Amino acid sequence: MKTKLVKLSANMLYVVALSHEAKPLYEKLQAKLLVSKHGFKLYHVVEKGVLNSAAVLVTGSGSNAMSSGLTWAQQYLTDVQAFLNVGIAGHGNLSIGSVFLVSKVTDDSSGKCFYPHPVVRKYKELQFSDILTVSKPSEAYQINCGYDMEASAFFETGRRFLNAEAVQSIKVVSDNAESNFKHLTPQLVAGYIKKNCDSIFLYAERLLMSSTPNEIDIDVHLMSKIQTKWKVSVSNEVILQELLRSSALLTPHSDNYFPQPEDSETLKQYISLAKQWVLSVKPSLGHNYVVGKHGE
Amino acid sequence: VVDIVYVENGIADHPISLQIQQRYANAKVVNIEKYAEVFNPVNQNFRVQKRNPAMILARKGGEKIIAAPEEYEIGGDQNYYFSHMLNCVYDCRYCFLQGMYRSANYLLFVNYEDFAGDLRDHVLTNGAENPWYFSGYDCDSLALEPMTGFAKYFLKVFAEPEMAQATLELRTKSTQIRSLEQHAELNGAADNVVIAFSLNPDEVIQAVECLTPKLEKRLKAIARLQTQGWRVGLRFDPVVWHHDFEKSYCSFFKAVFDHVDAQRLDSITLGAVRLPKTFYKTMLKQMPNEWLFKAGIQTDSGNLVAYEASIEAYMLNFCTQEIGRFYSEKVHTYRA
């Protein structure tokens, strides 16, 4: 018998190509290996409750691995609010060890472009650069251009699962015209990422803060009371949820005024009463409220 | 301030494009082929982008002058609008642009000369005695004036002899009126230009018109323009339903007409919050916690989402009466 997979909550999914890029991240996060399969690895951590949970995905090098790895990881995770691609990159003019946020990705083979929105307002340590995703390591270091092997696939795949704004890429320069990629060793790569972990996590935190707000909580006890008294169809449940949400927004400091199930004989009467009640609320701009007819 | 300026390759060297790139010297310039690559993709979140919008500089092709809705009461014998920019630096919670566009980036069409050419042709060929051209429906006409020089450019266009029969209306909440003042200092106020200010009480401005100038600043700007001889319109649209509605709008109208010369006003329009249903649904999805979309709002009648009919009637009647204490001309009222 197949057991149902329990998904783990991870607000931030760090997506990296190479194990030595991932190591400083999962070590700093104190994330534990959750699963290792098909050449992909997924590390997971719950820091302080659901809102600070994170995962680190290692996909392997190249566009195909990135695309399939990111898709594969979705079966294990829930509540993901952002994907952040972290990795090393070559660059035409930035110095080795510097960090940049990707502002444009061009796929060298297809010519396809992606433009990640600058969700997080620029701060001192943050700089932008365009990047070219190539299929083989390149020694052609052009001015104002970064080079990697996964970013275009990351954006193309990531945007299938999340809003475009929640898919971002941050890179650490590992090689340039003065010191090309041939000098790179696993230790050096890990070192470049490790040195910049604080910048990466600071950006990740700000990215999460910029994600869409959750819907306001409705009064679940009242909803349950209603469902105990009447058989509520799916469409009526949607209407009731919307009314309860309106109540929570318009009268945030009270739970006493919304009509109670005992005020009505039938569900139809109750919904009508609740609609009238919501319409009668005159919210204060300071979020206090008065229930009554307009003009009073 | 913007962090990224996307520049279409075709207009990278356009003077207005260069001028704006210079003004945003600290921003990263990203070259693009067509603005649609950045502005149009699906799966964008307007509200998330609104926290830090980027600027897109592009060329507007195709039709630039569009007929205004027929129910439009103010204006000339024929009414049109044109948009040199899509999206706004302000963040008014009721703004329909949030439901209309996928992106909150400011899309500025820098080829003013093409707009001007089309306007000249339009005035010559459309046969109207007094065609009226509105600006400020897809953006605020003046808010970015120091960057874009839009008003400065089009004041000159409408000052040309062949444009004398046409009227330009600039709709705004902004107090960036330096271009207008300079124009008046050199040439006098233009006879065929109306500056239409959207106004609301300060408490409403604070609650739902984020980032816009305070009422007092707007009123001072209006008074300065009136003193210079500019034609000014007032737009009490949308009025917003809330607990202190009567008290709030009563003292608001008094403050407005204490500052503004009612006798010299060009027009007044009035309307309450209303939105096409499709826009409302998109906006609600992106702002599920926005009280404005719940208070007194009726969602299940017709294609417009607006205040419940009796609430809207009450609000508009109340405002009409209050305005009537200071202004004897017709108040053009838009109902859902």
Interface residues (C-beta under 8 A of the other chain):
Chain A: S103 K104 C113 Y115 H117 P118 V119 V120 R121 K122 Q127 F128 S129 D130 R159 N163 A164 E165 A166 S210 S211 T212 P213 E215 I216 R245 S246 L249 L250 V278 L279 V281 K282 P283 S284 L285 H287 N288 Y289 V290 H294 G295
Chain B: D3 I4 Y6 K28 V30 N31 I32 E37 V38 P41 N43 Q44 N45 R47 V48 Q49 R51 N52 A54 N105 E203 V204 Q206 A207 W241 H242 H243 D244 F245 E246 Q286 P288 N289 E290 W291 K294 A295 G296 Q298 E308 S310 I311 Y314 M315 F318
